[in-house]
Amino acid sequence: MKERLQNIKDEALKAIEAADMPEKLNDVRVKFLGKKGELTAVLKGMKDVAPEDRPKVGQMVNETRAAIEAVLEENKEKMEKAIRAEKLKKEVIDVTLPAKKNCVGHRHPNTIALEEVERVFTGMGYEVVEGPEIEYDEYNFRKLNIPDGHPAKDEQDTFYINKNIVLRTQTSPVQARIMEQGKLPICILSPGRVFRSDEVDATHSPSFHQIEGLIIDKNISFADLKGTLEVFAKELFGEDTKTKFRPHHFPFTEPSAEMDVSCFKCGGKGCRFCKGSGWIEILGCGMVHPHVLEMCGIDPEEYTGFAFGVGLERIALLKYEIDDMRLLYENDIRFLKQF
Ligand code: DAH
């Protein structure tokens, strides 16, 4: 019996030695120690052993089992360790390799300029709202005091979808849309894309952007307009910026003006940038025309307000000293990367 157990043990150890992967070690375990394994077969044969020898044989079987198990366990651990080491070696990361460049995009100069303008006005309590780019002739013109046949309609070369629908030529129709809703007071900023059938050149594009502002309340005066737009100019172009309001004409405001800012390049002395005048034209503005208020259901005896319209591209071009508007639309990465 002793010899048989010794044989089993030798054979098991040989099999363990030969096993080159964990699955094979498991086969060895099943073959020798499993329910139908060889060692179990010995135990099952105990009934043929003389009763007085049984404890001794039992002990020998247990010792053999323990010995095989110990070697099995030891080899299993060794094998797993080797596998882990191999895996780590394969997966090793060379931290000295140059990393793949993570190309994060960034904002377009138009967007940067718009966010700057929005920051200034939301800081003064304005709410940003948007209007449709495809607009009724009614809102784009008539409700802004530009009836059919009015010369201003020809000045803004319009893309017509049909007789009554246009690609908006200005963001001003948002004024009419908001006033019509009847919620007063109004204090809004409305940026967006506008369209005019213009030829492309350094200062024109058939599609560009405007930012409209509108405030309607009791006792709003031209002084409020001047104060507000002066703050805006200083925030955008620097504390030393001066403003100048020149009389102008817009059908939907009365009185109307254009605002110039002192040239932030030469401080007003006159340079190439401001074409020698010391001033740069920035926006159109005025007190909302009483007739416009009336057409939008607001009593001009009770409420007054002012409005303004800024060309976004103009701000971006000035701020970044870009001399050709086409650069903003060509999507040349080498250009856009600089902002
Ligand atoms: N909509 C005008 C334009 O496209 C700009 C403008 C001027 C807007 C005066 C206004 C304003 O709100 O009061 O030329």
Residues whose N, C-alpha, C, O or C-beta is under 5 A from the ligand:
A	BS01	DAH	T169 Q170 S172 G213 F250 T253 G284 C285 G286 A307 F308 G309
